[in-house]
Amino acid sequence: MEKRGEASSNVSTEKVKALERRLILEGFGKGNTAALEEGIGSDAIDNSVPPGMSPGLAGAKEFIMAFRSAFPDLSYTISDAGQTGSSREA
């Protein structure tokens, strides 16, 4: 998803990791769509939603609810969060 108007460099790597963890564990893992509101702006554009779903935050909520309906017993465990940054080898 893209978020208009806000530079991503203003958010720390640890904050992004915590938000991603919450979206996965709470949103997909428990169906808590309120967790999405923390990380997805109301003006977000999601170009990957399946056909027939609303764009933006509403579509993300619809997708999670459909996903949870299809896989109600699914659970997530995050054992290692990837390293992000701008390190580069020559």
PDB file of N, CA, C and O in Angstrom:
ATOM      1  N   MET A   1       0.833  -1.177   0.000  1.00  0.00           N
ATOM      2  CA  MET A   1       0.000   0.000   0.000  1.00  0.00           C
ATOM      3  C   MET A   1       0.877   1.239   0.000  1.00  0.00           C
ATOM      4  O   MET A   1       1.949   1.262   0.605  1.00  0.00           O
ATOM      5  N   GLU A   2       0.418   2.239  -0.668  1.00  0.00           N
ATOM      6  CA  GLU A   2       1.106   3.516  -0.673  1.00  0.00           C
ATOM      7  C   GLU A   2       0.362   4.451   0.261  1.00  0.00           C
ATOM      8  O   GLU A   2      -0.863   4.392   0.374  1.00  0.00           O
ATOM      9  N   LYS A   3       1.103   5.302   0.919  1.00  0.00           N
ATOM     10  CA  LYS A   3       0.461   6.323   1.712  1.00  0.00           C
ATOM     11  C   LYS A   3       0.906   7.660   1.170  1.00  0.00           C
ATOM     12  O   LYS A   3       2.104   7.928   1.075  1.00  0.00           O
ATOM     13  N   ARG A   4      -0.022   8.481   0.822  1.00  0.00           N
ATOM     14  CA  ARG A   4       0.300   9.764   0.223  1.00  0.00           C
ATOM     15  C   ARG A   4       0.658  10.794   1.276  1.00  0.00           C
ATOM     16  O   ARG A   4       0.073  10.830   2.358  1.00  0.00           O
ATOM     17  N   GLY A   5       1.649  11.648   0.936  1.00  0.00           N
ATOM     18  CA  GLY A   5       1.906  12.833   1.731  1.00  0.00           C
ATOM     19  C   GLY A   5       2.807  12.673   2.938  1.00  0.00           C
ATOM     20  O   GLY A   5       3.156  13.682   3.550  1.00  0.00           O
ATOM     21  N   GLU A   6       3.200  11.484   3.314  1.00  0.00           N
ATOM     22  CA  GLU A   6       4.012  11.317   4.517  1.00  0.00           C
ATOM     23  C   GLU A   6       5.280  10.557   4.168  1.00  0.00           C
ATOM     24  O   GLU A   6       5.221   9.457   3.618  1.00  0.00           O
ATOM     25  N   ALA A   7       6.422  11.142   4.489  1.00  0.00           N
ATOM     26  CA  ALA A   7       7.700  10.503   4.170  1.00  0.00           C
ATOM     27  C   ALA A   7       7.955   9.328   5.099  1.00  0.00           C
ATOM     28  O   ALA A   7       7.819   9.444   6.317  1.00  0.00           O
ATOM     29  N   SER A   8       8.328   8.195   4.512  1.00  0.00           N
ATOM     30  CA  SER A   8       8.569   7.005   5.317  1.00  0.00           C
ATOM     31  C   SER A   8       9.827   7.127   6.154  1.00  0.00           C
ATOM     32  O   SER A   8       9.985   6.375   7.116  1.00  0.00           O
ATOM     33  N   SER A   9      10.730   8.045   5.827  1.00  0.00           N
ATOM     34  CA  SER A   9      11.973   8.195   6.576  1.00  0.00           C
ATOM     35  C   SER A   9      11.739   8.773   7.967  1.00  0.00           C
ATOM     36  O   SER A   9      12.655   8.784   8.788  1.00  0.00           O
ATOM     37  N   ASN A  10      10.534   9.250   8.244  1.00  0.00           N
ATOM     38  CA  ASN A  10      10.222   9.815   9.555  1.00  0.00           C
ATOM     39  C   ASN A  10       9.915   8.748  10.595  1.00  0.00           C
ATOM     40  O   ASN A  10       9.767   9.067  11.775  1.00  0.00           O
ATOM     41  N   VAL A  11       9.819   7.505  10.188  1.00  0.00           N
ATOM     42  CA  VAL A  11       9.447   6.423  11.091  1.00  0.00           C
ATOM     43  C   VAL A  11      10.663   5.524  11.318  1.00  0.00           C
ATOM     44  O   VAL A  11      11.337   5.129  10.367  1.00  0.00           O
ATOM     45  N   SER A  12      10.934   5.208  12.575  1.00  0.00           N
ATOM     46  CA  SER A  12      12.098   4.374  12.896  1.00  0.00           C
ATOM     47  C   SER A  12      11.884   2.935  12.453  1.00  0.00           C
ATOM     48  O   SER A  12      10.751   2.469  12.334  1.00  0.00           O
ATOM     49  N   THR A  13      12.987   2.238  12.210  1.00  0.00           N
ATOM     50  CA  THR A  13      12.938   0.841  11.807  1.00  0.00           C
ATOM     51  C   THR A  13      12.236   0.000  12.868  1.00  0.00           C
ATOM     52  O   THR A  13      11.437  -0.872  12.528  1.00  0.00           O
ATOM     53  N   GLU A  14      12.511   0.238  14.116  1.00  0.00           N
ATOM     54  CA  GLU A  14      11.891  -0.540  15.192  1.00  0.00           C
ATOM     55  C   GLU A  14      10.390  -0.296  15.260  1.00  0.00           C
ATOM     56  O   GLU A  14       9.621  -1.213  15.549  1.00  0.00           O
ATOM     57  N   LYS A  15       9.976   0.925  14.998  1.00  0.00           N
ATOM     58  CA  LYS A  15       8.545   1.225  15.014  1.00  0.00           C
ATOM     59  C   LYS A  15       7.845   0.508  13.855  1.00  0.00           C
ATOM     60  O   LYS A  15       6.738  -0.007  14.014  1.00  0.00           O
ATOM     61  N   VAL A  16       8.494   0.479  12.703  1.00  0.00           N
ATOM     62  CA  VAL A  16       7.930  -0.214  11.543  1.00  0.00           C
ATOM     63  C   VAL A  16       7.822  -1.712  11.832  1.00  0.00           C
ATOM     64  O   VAL A  16       6.802  -2.330  11.526  1.00  0.00           O
ATOM     65  N   LYS A  17       8.870  -2.300  12.420  1.00  0.00           N
ATOM     66  CA  LYS A  17       8.840  -3.726  12.761  1.00  0.00           C
ATOM     67  C   LYS A  17       7.716  -4.033  13.739  1.00  0.00           C
ATOM     68  O   LYS A  17       7.014  -5.034  13.587  1.00  0.00           O
ATOM     69  N   ALA A  18       7.538  -3.172  14.751  1.00  0.00           N
ATOM     70  CA  ALA A  18       6.480  -3.386  15.742  1.00  0.00           C
ATOM     71  C   ALA A  18       5.106  -3.290  15.085  1.00  0.00           C
ATOM     72  O   ALA A  18       4.202  -4.062  15.404  1.00  0.00           O
ATOM     73  N   LEU A  19       4.959  -2.349  14.177  1.00  0.00           N
ATOM     74  CA  LEU A  19       3.687  -2.198  13.477  1.00  0.00           C
ATOM     75  C   LEU A  19       3.406  -3.398  12.583  1.00  0.00           C
ATOM     76  O   LEU A  19       2.284  -3.903  12.562  1.00  0.00           O
ATOM     77  N   GLU A  20       4.409  -3.857  11.845  1.00  0.00           N
ATOM     78  CA  GLU A  20       4.246  -5.039  10.997  1.00  0.00           C
ATOM     79  C   GLU A  20       3.875  -6.262  11.829  1.00  0.00           C
ATOM     80  O   GLU A  20       3.007  -7.046  11.445  1.00  0.00           O
ATOM     81  N   ARG A  21       4.538  -6.416  12.966  1.00  0.00           N
ATOM     82  CA  ARG A  21       4.251  -7.535  13.871  1.00  0.00           C
ATOM     83  C   ARG A  21       2.790  -7.469  14.337  1.00  0.00           C
ATOM     84  O   ARG A  21       2.092  -8.483  14.353  1.00  0.00           O
ATOM     85  N   ARG A  22       2.342  -6.286  14.709  1.00  0.00           N
ATOM     86  CA  ARG A  22       0.957  -6.121  15.178  1.00  0.00           C
ATOM     87  C   ARG A  22      -0.037  -6.413  14.059  1.00  0.00           C
ATOM     88  O   ARG A  22      -1.056  -7.065  14.287  1.00  0.00           O
ATOM     89  N   LEU A  23       0.255  -5.932  12.850  1.00  0.00           N
ATOM     90  CA  LEU A  23      -0.646  -6.184  11.727  1.00  0.00           C
ATOM     91  C   LEU A  23      -0.784  -7.680  11.455  1.00  0.00           C
ATOM     92  O   LEU A  23      -1.882  -8.167  11.188  1.00  0.00           O
ATOM     93  N   ILE A  24       0.322  -8.400  11.523  1.00  0.00           N
ATOM     94  CA  ILE A  24       0.286  -9.837  11.259  1.00  0.00           C
ATOM     95  C   ILE A  24      -0.382 -10.595  12.406  1.00  0.00           C
ATOM     96  O   ILE A  24      -1.314 -11.368  12.184  1.00  0.00           O
ATOM     97  N   LEU A  25       0.096 -10.371  13.630  1.00  0.00           N
ATOM     98  CA  LEU A  25      -0.420 -11.135  14.767  1.00  0.00           C
ATOM     99  C   LEU A  25      -1.855 -10.765  15.132  1.00  0.00           C
ATOM    100  O   LEU A  25      -2.680 -11.643  15.386  1.00  0.00           O
ATOM    101  N   GLU A  26      -2.150  -9.481  15.157  1.00  0.00           N
ATOM    102  CA  GLU A  26      -3.497  -9.040  15.537  1.00  0.00           C
ATOM    103  C   GLU A  26      -4.468  -9.076  14.351  1.00  0.00           C
ATOM    104  O   GLU A  26      -5.579  -9.593  14.465  1.00  0.00           O
ATOM    105  N   GLY A  27      -4.040  -8.525  13.224  1.00  0.00           N
ATOM    106  CA  GLY A  27      -4.931  -8.450  12.062  1.00  0.00           C
ATOM    107  C   GLY A  27      -5.219  -9.812  11.467  1.00  0.00           C
ATOM    108  O   GLY A  27      -6.357 -10.280  11.492  1.00  0.00           O
ATOM    109  N   PHE A  28      -4.188 -10.448  10.931  1.00  0.00           N
ATOM    110  CA  PHE A  28      -4.385 -11.758  10.301  1.00  0.00           C
ATOM    111  C   PHE A  28      -4.569 -12.859  11.341  1.00  0.00           C
ATOM    112  O   PHE A  28      -5.405 -13.743  11.157  1.00  0.00           O
ATOM    113  N   GLY A  29      -3.803 -12.820  12.427  1.00  0.00           N
ATOM    114  CA  GLY A  29      -3.853 -13.894  13.418  1.00  0.00           C
ATOM    115  C   GLY A  29      -5.125 -13.936  14.238  1.00  0.00           C
ATOM    116  O   GLY A  29      -5.615 -15.015  14.572  1.00  0.00           O
ATOM    117  N   LYS A  30      -5.669 -12.763  14.570  1.00  0.00           N
ATOM    118  CA  LYS A  30      -6.850 -12.719  15.439  1.00  0.00           C
ATOM    119  C   LYS A  30      -8.061 -12.069  14.788  1.00  0.00           C
ATOM    120  O   LYS A  30      -9.148 -12.060  15.365  1.00  0.00           O
ATOM    121  N   GLY A  31      -7.881 -11.523  13.585  1.00  0.00           N
ATOM    122  CA  GLY A  31      -8.997 -10.861  12.929  1.00  0.00           C
ATOM    123  C   GLY A  31      -9.323  -9.499  13.498  1.00  0.00           C
ATOM    124  O   GLY A  31     -10.424  -8.989  13.292  1.00  0.00           O
ATOM    125  N   ASN A  32      -8.386  -8.902  14.209  1.00  0.00           N
ATOM    126  CA  ASN A  32      -8.581  -7.588  14.817  1.00  0.00           C
ATOM    127  C   ASN A  32      -8.307  -6.509  13.774  1.00  0.00           C
ATOM    128  O   ASN A  32      -7.167  -6.072  13.613  1.00  0.00           O
ATOM    129  N   THR A  33      -9.334  -6.086  13.076  1.00  0.00           N
ATOM    130  CA  THR A  33      -9.142  -5.111  12.005  1.00  0.00           C
ATOM    131  C   THR A  33      -8.810  -3.717  12.535  1.00  0.00           C
ATOM    132  O   THR A  33      -8.339  -2.869  11.776  1.00  0.00           O
ATOM    133  N   ALA A  34      -9.047  -3.468  13.816  1.00  0.00           N
ATOM    134  CA  ALA A  34      -8.669  -2.178  14.397  1.00  0.00           C
ATOM    135  C   ALA A  34      -7.155  -1.984  14.343  1.00  0.00           C
ATOM    136  O   ALA A  34      -6.676  -0.851  14.300  1.00  0.00           O
ATOM    137  N   ALA A  35      -6.402  -3.079  14.346  1.00  0.00           N
ATOM    138  CA  ALA A  35      -4.948  -2.996  14.253  1.00  0.00           C
ATOM    139  C   ALA A  35      -4.519  -2.370  12.928  1.00  0.00           C
ATOM    140  O   ALA A  35      -3.462  -1.745  12.846  1.00  0.00           O
ATOM    141  N   LEU A  36      -5.328  -2.534  11.907  1.00  0.00           N
ATOM    142  CA  LEU A  36      -5.007  -1.956  10.600  1.00  0.00           C
ATOM    143  C   LEU A  36      -5.050  -0.441  10.628  1.00  0.00           C
ATOM    144  O   LEU A  36      -4.287   0.218   9.922  1.00  0.00           O
ATOM    145  N   GLU A  37      -5.925   0.104  11.429  1.00  0.00           N
ATOM    146  CA  GLU A  37      -6.096   1.555  11.471  1.00  0.00           C
ATOM    147  C   GLU A  37      -4.838   2.265  11.966  1.00  0.00           C
ATOM    148  O   GLU A  37      -4.624   3.436  11.653  1.00  0.00           O
ATOM    149  N   GLU A  38      -4.008   1.565  12.735  1.00  0.00           N
ATOM    150  CA  GLU A  38      -2.762   2.151  13.208  1.00  0.00           C
ATOM    151  C   GLU A  38      -1.735   2.283  12.093  1.00  0.00           C
ATOM    152  O   GLU A  38      -0.944   3.226  12.079  1.00  0.00           O
ATOM    153  N   GLY A  39      -1.750   1.338  11.160  1.00  0.00           N
ATOM    154  CA  GLY A  39      -0.692   1.303  10.167  1.00  0.00           C
ATOM    155  C   GLY A  39      -1.088   1.670   8.758  1.00  0.00           C
ATOM    156  O   GLY A  39      -0.231   1.866   7.896  1.00  0.00           O
ATOM    157  N   ILE A  40      -2.383   1.764   8.518  1.00  0.00           N
ATOM    158  CA  ILE A  40      -2.843   2.084   7.170  1.00  0.00           C
ATOM    159  C   ILE A  40      -3.687   3.344   7.249  1.00  0.00           C
ATOM    160  O   ILE A  40      -4.718   3.371   7.922  1.00  0.00           O
ATOM    161  N   GLY A  41      -3.251   4.367   6.570  1.00  0.00           N
ATOM    162  CA  GLY A  41      -3.974   5.627   6.580  1.00  0.00           C
ATOM    163  C   GLY A  41      -5.285   5.533   5.818  1.00  0.00           C
ATOM    164  O   GLY A  41      -5.438   4.696   4.928  1.00  0.00           O
ATOM    165  N   SER A  42      -6.212   6.379   6.165  1.00  0.00           N
ATOM    166  CA  SER A  42      -7.514   6.366   5.504  1.00  0.00           C
ATOM    167  C   SER A  42      -7.402   6.755   4.034  1.00  0.00           C
ATOM    168  O   SER A  42      -8.312   6.489   3.248  1.00  0.00           O
ATOM    169  N   ASP A  43      -6.285   7.384   3.659  1.00  0.00           N
ATOM    170  CA  ASP A  43      -6.089   7.784   2.265  1.00  0.00           C
ATOM    171  C   ASP A  43      -5.160   6.826   1.520  1.00  0.00           C
ATOM    172  O   ASP A  43      -4.686   7.152   0.431  1.00  0.00           O
ATOM    173  N   ALA A  44      -4.895   5.660   2.085  1.00  0.00           N
ATOM    174  CA  ALA A  44      -4.007   4.678   1.459  1.00  0.00           C
ATOM    175  C   ALA A  44      -4.638   4.111   0.192  1.00  0.00           C
ATOM    176  O   ALA A  44      -5.859   4.028   0.065  1.00  0.00           O
ATOM    177  N   ILE A  45      -3.776   3.726  -0.731  1.00  0.00           N
ATOM    178  CA  ILE A  45      -4.229   3.105  -1.976  1.00  0.00           C
ATOM    179  C   ILE A  45      -3.617   1.716  -2.032  1.00  0.00           C
ATOM    180  O   ILE A  45      -2.395   1.572  -1.991  1.00  0.00           O
ATOM    181  N   ASP A  46      -4.448   0.706  -2.125  1.00  0.00           N
ATOM    182  CA  ASP A  46      -3.969  -0.677  -2.214  1.00  0.00           C
ATOM    183  C   ASP A  46      -4.254  -1.191  -3.611  1.00  0.00           C
ATOM    184  O   ASP A  46      -5.411  -1.386  -3.985  1.00  0.00           O
ATOM    185  N   ASN A  47      -3.212  -1.407  -4.372  1.00  0.00           N
ATOM    186  CA  ASN A  47      -3.374  -1.887  -5.733  1.00  0.00           C
ATOM    187  C   ASN A  47      -3.395  -3.409  -5.818  1.00  0.00           C
ATOM    188  O   ASN A  47      -3.435  -3.963  -6.916  1.00  0.00           O
ATOM    189  N   SER A  48      -3.368  -4.085  -4.689  1.00  0.00           N
ATOM    190  CA  SER A  48      -3.292  -5.542  -4.701  1.00  0.00           C
ATOM    191  C   SER A  48      -4.541  -6.235  -4.157  1.00  0.00           C
ATOM    192  O   SER A  48      -4.555  -7.460  -4.034  1.00  0.00           O
ATOM    193  N   VAL A  49      -5.580  -5.480  -3.831  1.00  0.00           N
ATOM    194  CA  VAL A  49      -6.783  -6.131  -3.299  1.00  0.00           C
ATOM    195  C   VAL A  49      -7.437  -6.979  -4.386  1.00  0.00           C
ATOM    196  O   VAL A  49      -7.417  -6.614  -5.561  1.00  0.00           O
ATOM    197  N   PRO A  50      -8.011  -8.102  -3.994  1.00  0.00           N
ATOM    198  CA  PRO A  50      -8.704  -8.952  -4.964  1.00  0.00           C
ATOM    199  C   PRO A  50      -9.895  -8.221  -5.593  1.00  0.00           C
ATOM    200  O   PRO A  50     -10.447  -7.299  -4.993  1.00  0.00           O
ATOM    201  N   PRO A  51     -10.284  -8.633  -6.791  1.00  0.00           N
ATOM    202  CA  PRO A  51     -11.430  -8.013  -7.450  1.00  0.00           C
ATOM    203  C   PRO A  51     -12.686  -8.065  -6.576  1.00  0.00           C
ATOM    204  O   PRO A  51     -12.953  -9.063  -5.907  1.00  0.00           O
ATOM    205  N   GLY A  52     -13.435  -6.992  -6.596  1.00  0.00           N
ATOM    206  CA  GLY A  52     -14.683  -6.935  -5.846  1.00  0.00           C
ATOM    207  C   GLY A  52     -14.537  -6.360  -4.447  1.00  0.00           C
ATOM    208  O   GLY A  52     -15.541  -6.114  -3.779  1.00  0.00           O
ATOM    209  N   MET A  53     -13.298  -6.139  -3.985  1.00  0.00           N
ATOM    210  CA  MET A  53     -13.097  -5.565  -2.658  1.00  0.00           C
ATOM    211  C   MET A  53     -12.818  -4.065  -2.788  1.00  0.00           C
ATOM    212  O   MET A  53     -12.290  -3.595  -3.796  1.00  0.00           O
ATOM    213  N   SER A  54     -13.181  -3.349  -1.763  1.00  0.00           N
ATOM    214  CA  SER A  54     -12.982  -1.903  -1.752  1.00  0.00           C
ATOM    215  C   SER A  54     -11.504  -1.557  -1.736  1.00  0.00           C
ATOM    216  O   SER A  54     -10.692  -2.341  -1.245  1.00  0.00           O
ATOM    217  N   PRO A  55     -11.145  -0.402  -2.264  1.00  0.00           N
ATOM    218  CA  PRO A  55      -9.743   0.024  -2.188  1.00  0.00           C
ATOM    219  C   PRO A  55      -9.426   0.577  -0.792  1.00  0.00           C
ATOM    220  O   PRO A  55     -10.335   0.889  -0.022  1.00  0.00           O
ATOM    221  N   GLY A  56      -8.161   0.694  -0.483  1.00  0.00           N
ATOM    222  CA  GLY A  56      -7.728   1.332   0.753  1.00  0.00           C
ATOM    223  C   GLY A  56      -7.993   0.511   2.000  1.00  0.00           C
ATOM    224  O   GLY A  56      -8.033  -0.719   1.968  1.00  0.00           O
ATOM    225  N   LEU A  57      -8.174   1.227   3.098  1.00  0.00           N
ATOM    226  CA  LEU A  57      -8.355   0.611   4.412  1.00  0.00           C
ATOM    227  C   LEU A  57      -9.565  -0.319   4.448  1.00  0.00           C
ATOM    228  O   LEU A  57      -9.498  -1.403   5.029  1.00  0.00           O
ATOM    229  N   ALA A  58     -10.661   0.095   3.833  1.00  0.00           N
ATOM    230  CA  ALA A  58     -11.866  -0.749   3.829  1.00  0.00           C
ATOM    231  C   ALA A  58     -11.596  -2.092   3.143  1.00  0.00           C
ATOM    232  O   ALA A  58     -12.054  -3.133   3.613  1.00  0.00           O
ATOM    233  N   GLY A  59     -10.856  -2.069   2.038  1.00  0.00           N
ATOM    234  CA  GLY A  59     -10.523  -3.305   1.331  1.00  0.00           C
ATOM    235  C   GLY A  59      -9.611  -4.198   2.134  1.00  0.00           C
ATOM    236  O   GLY A  59      -9.762  -5.420   2.121  1.00  0.00           O
ATOM    237  N   ALA A  60      -8.652  -3.590   2.844  1.00  0.00           N
ATOM    238  CA  ALA A  60      -7.752  -4.371   3.693  1.00  0.00           C
ATOM    239  C   ALA A  60      -8.537  -5.080   4.796  1.00  0.00           C
ATOM    240  O   ALA A  60      -8.268  -6.240   5.109  1.00  0.00           O
ATOM    241  N   LYS A  61      -9.504  -4.379   5.381  1.00  0.00           N
ATOM    242  CA  LYS A  61     -10.350  -4.994   6.413  1.00  0.00           C
ATOM    243  C   LYS A  61     -11.188  -6.132   5.824  1.00  0.00           C
ATOM    244  O   LYS A  61     -11.310  -7.199   6.425  1.00  0.00           O
ATOM    245  N   GLU A  62     -11.762  -5.893   4.644  1.00  0.00           N
ATOM    246  CA  GLU A  62     -12.551  -6.933   3.986  1.00  0.00           C
ATOM    247  C   GLU A  62     -11.691  -8.164   3.700  1.00  0.00           C
ATOM    248  O   GLU A  62     -12.132  -9.297   3.894  1.00  0.00           O
ATOM    249  N   PHE A  63     -10.464  -7.931   3.237  1.00  0.00           N
ATOM    250  CA  PHE A  63      -9.566  -9.031   2.913  1.00  0.00           C
ATOM    251  C   PHE A  63      -9.241  -9.853   4.154  1.00  0.00           C
ATOM    252  O   PHE A  63      -9.274 -11.083   4.108  1.00  0.00           O
ATOM    253  N   ILE A  64      -8.930  -9.193   5.249  1.00  0.00           N
ATOM    254  CA  ILE A  64      -8.600  -9.922   6.479  1.00  0.00           C
ATOM    255  C   ILE A  64      -9.799 -10.723   6.970  1.00  0.00           C
ATOM    256  O   ILE A  64      -9.639 -11.864   7.405  1.00  0.00           O
ATOM    257  N   MET A  65     -10.981 -10.155   6.910  1.00  0.00           N
ATOM    258  CA  MET A  65     -12.164 -10.888   7.368  1.00  0.00           C
ATOM    259  C   MET A  65     -12.436 -12.095   6.473  1.00  0.00           C
ATOM    260  O   MET A  65     -12.814 -13.158   6.964  1.00  0.00           O
ATOM    261  N   ALA A  66     -12.246 -11.936   5.164  1.00  0.00           N
ATOM    262  CA  ALA A  66     -12.433 -13.071   4.250  1.00  0.00           C
ATOM    263  C   ALA A  66     -11.368 -14.134   4.498  1.00  0.00           C
ATOM    264  O   ALA A  66     -11.663 -15.329   4.477  1.00  0.00           O
ATOM    265  N   PHE A  67     -10.142 -13.703   4.731  1.00  0.00           N
ATOM    266  CA  PHE A  67      -9.033 -14.614   5.008  1.00  0.00           C
ATOM    267  C   PHE A  67      -9.297 -15.396   6.287  1.00  0.00           C
ATOM    268  O   PHE A  67      -9.104 -16.611   6.329  1.00  0.00           O
ATOM    269  N   ARG A  68      -9.739 -14.697   7.327  1.00  0.00           N
ATOM    270  CA  ARG A  68     -10.034 -15.349   8.615  1.00  0.00           C
ATOM    271  C   ARG A  68     -11.219 -16.314   8.480  1.00  0.00           C
ATOM    272  O   ARG A  68     -11.250 -17.347   9.149  1.00  0.00           O
ATOM    273  N   SER A  69     -12.181 -15.992   7.634  1.00  0.00           N
ATOM    274  CA  SER A  69     -13.316 -16.897   7.416  1.00  0.00           C
ATOM    275  C   SER A  69     -12.871 -18.172   6.716  1.00  0.00           C
ATOM    276  O   SER A  69     -13.358 -19.263   7.013  1.00  0.00           O
ATOM    277  N   ALA A  70     -11.933 -18.017   5.778  1.00  0.00           N
ATOM    278  CA  ALA A  70     -11.439 -19.177   5.035  1.00  0.00           C
ATOM    279  C   ALA A  70     -10.520 -20.052   5.886  1.00  0.00           C
ATOM    280  O   ALA A  70     -10.500 -21.272   5.725  1.00  0.00           O
ATOM    281  N   PHE A  71      -9.765 -19.437   6.783  1.00  0.00           N
ATOM    282  CA  PHE A  71      -8.795 -20.162   7.617  1.00  0.00           C
ATOM    283  C   PHE A  71      -8.971 -19.769   9.086  1.00  0.00           C
ATOM    284  O   PHE A  71      -8.101 -19.098   9.642  1.00  0.00           O
ATOM    285  N   PRO A  72     -10.062 -20.163   9.723  1.00  0.00           N
ATOM    286  CA  PRO A  72     -10.345 -19.717  11.092  1.00  0.00           C
ATOM    287  C   PRO A  72      -9.360 -20.240  12.140  1.00  0.00           C
ATOM    288  O   PRO A  72      -9.213 -19.627  13.197  1.00  0.00           O
ATOM    289  N   ASP A  73      -8.691 -21.349  11.872  1.00  0.00           N
ATOM    290  CA  ASP A  73      -7.775 -21.921  12.849  1.00  0.00           C
ATOM    291  C   ASP A  73      -6.320 -21.497  12.635  1.00  0.00           C
ATOM    292  O   ASP A  73      -5.425 -21.944  13.353  1.00  0.00           O
ATOM    293  N   LEU A  74      -6.095 -20.650  11.662  1.00  0.00           N
ATOM    294  CA  LEU A  74      -4.746 -20.226  11.336  1.00  0.00           C
ATOM    295  C   LEU A  74      -4.145 -19.420  12.483  1.00  0.00           C
ATOM    296  O   LEU A  74      -4.811 -18.570  13.074  1.00  0.00           O
ATOM    297  N   SER A  75      -2.892 -19.694  12.788  1.00  0.00           N
ATOM    298  CA  SER A  75      -2.191 -18.884  13.785  1.00  0.00           C
ATOM    299  C   SER A  75      -0.809 -18.542  13.245  1.00  0.00           C
ATOM    300  O   SER A  75      -0.253 -19.273  12.425  1.00  0.00           O
ATOM    301  N   TYR A  76      -0.277 -17.456  13.699  1.00  0.00           N
ATOM    302  CA  TYR A  76       1.029 -16.969  13.245  1.00  0.00           C
ATOM    303  C   TYR A  76       2.015 -16.952  14.399  1.00  0.00           C
ATOM    304  O   TYR A  76       1.648 -16.707  15.548  1.00  0.00           O
ATOM    305  N   THR A  77       3.267 -17.216  14.075  1.00  0.00           N
ATOM    306  CA  THR A  77       4.375 -17.066  15.009  1.00  0.00           C
ATOM    307  C   THR A  77       5.480 -16.352  14.258  1.00  0.00           C
ATOM    308  O   THR A  77       5.879 -16.781  13.175  1.00  0.00           O
ATOM    309  N   ILE A  78       5.968 -15.284  14.819  1.00  0.00           N
ATOM    310  CA  ILE A  78       7.083 -14.572  14.205  1.00  0.00           C
ATOM    311  C   ILE A  78       8.312 -14.925  15.017  1.00  0.00           C
ATOM    312  O   ILE A  78       8.441 -14.520  16.172  1.00  0.00           O
ATOM    313  N   SER A  79       9.210 -15.678  14.413  1.00  0.00           N
ATOM    314  CA  SER A  79      10.393 -16.108  15.144  1.00  0.00           C
ATOM    315  C   SER A  79      11.595 -15.207  14.900  1.00  0.00           C
ATOM    316  O   SER A  79      12.509 -15.155  15.723  1.00  0.00           O
ATOM    317  N   ASP A  80      11.603 -14.491  13.767  1.00  0.00           N
ATOM    318  CA  ASP A  80      12.731 -13.621  13.462  1.00  0.00           C
ATOM    319  C   ASP A  80      12.271 -12.543  12.498  1.00  0.00           C
ATOM    320  O   ASP A  80      11.752 -12.839  11.422  1.00  0.00           O
ATOM    321  N   ALA A  81      12.462 -11.312  12.882  1.00  0.00           N
ATOM    322  CA  ALA A  81      12.114 -10.205  11.992  1.00  0.00           C
ATOM    323  C   ALA A  81      13.330  -9.857  11.161  1.00  0.00           C
ATOM    324  O   ALA A  81      14.446  -9.795  11.677  1.00  0.00           O
ATOM    325  N   GLY A  82      13.120  -9.633   9.894  1.00  0.00           N
ATOM    326  CA  GLY A  82      14.230  -9.323   8.988  1.00  0.00           C
ATOM    327  C   GLY A  82      14.887  -7.995   9.291  1.00  0.00           C
ATOM    328  O   GLY A  82      14.266  -7.083   9.837  1.00  0.00           O
ATOM    329  N   GLN A  83      16.132  -7.903   8.932  1.00  0.00           N
ATOM    330  CA  GLN A  83      16.879  -6.664   9.108  1.00  0.00           C
ATOM    331  C   GLN A  83      16.573  -5.747   7.931  1.00  0.00           C
ATOM    332  O   GLN A  83      16.646  -6.165   6.776  1.00  0.00           O
ATOM    333  N   THR A  84      16.238  -4.522   8.222  1.00  0.00           N
ATOM    334  CA  THR A  84      16.030  -3.552   7.165  1.00  0.00           C
ATOM    335  C   THR A  84      17.092  -2.481   7.263  1.00  0.00           C
ATOM    336  O   THR A  84      17.681  -2.279   8.325  1.00  0.00           O
ATOM    337  N   GLY A  85      17.332  -1.817   6.199  1.00  0.00           N
ATOM    338  CA  GLY A  85      18.331  -0.759   6.215  1.00  0.00           C
ATOM    339  C   GLY A  85      18.898  -0.541   4.847  1.00  0.00           C
ATOM    340  O   GLY A  85      18.391  -1.076   3.861  1.00  0.00           O
ATOM    341  N   SER A  86      19.943   0.238   4.780  1.00  0.00           N
ATOM    342  CA  SER A  86      20.493   0.588   3.474  1.00  0.00           C
ATOM    343  C   SER A  86      21.932   0.100   3.308  1.00  0.00           C
ATOM    344  O   SER A  86      22.703   0.708   2.566  1.00  0.00           O
ATOM    345  N   SER A  87      22.309  -0.995   3.990  1.00  0.00           N
ATOM    346  CA  SER A  87      23.665  -1.504   3.814  1.00  0.00           C
ATOM    347  C   SER A  87      23.797  -2.088   2.407  1.00  0.00           C
ATOM    348  O   SER A  87      22.861  -2.692   1.882  1.00  0.00           O
ATOM    349  N   ARG A  88      24.955  -1.903   1.815  1.00  0.00           N
ATOM    350  CA  ARG A  88      25.147  -2.339   0.443  1.00  0.00           C
ATOM    351  C   ARG A  88      26.595  -2.786   0.254  1.00  0.00           C
ATOM    352  O   ARG A  88      27.525  -2.120   0.708  1.00  0.00           O
ATOM    353  N   GLU A  89      26.770  -3.906  -0.413  1.00  0.00           N
ATOM    354  CA  GLU A  89      28.128  -4.400  -0.688  1.00  0.00           C
ATOM    355  C   GLU A  89      28.492  -4.036  -2.103  1.00  0.00           C
ATOM    356  O   GLU A  89      27.651  -4.060  -3.001  1.00  0.00           O
ATOM    357  N   ALA A  90      29.779  -3.691  -2.302  1.00  0.00           N
ATOM    358  CA  ALA A  90      30.252  -3.349  -3.655  1.00  0.00           C
ATOM    359  C   ALA A  90      30.650  -4.597  -4.400  1.00  0.00           C
ATOM    360  O   ALA A  90      31.073  -4.519  -5.553  1.00  0.00           O
TER     361      ALA A  90
END
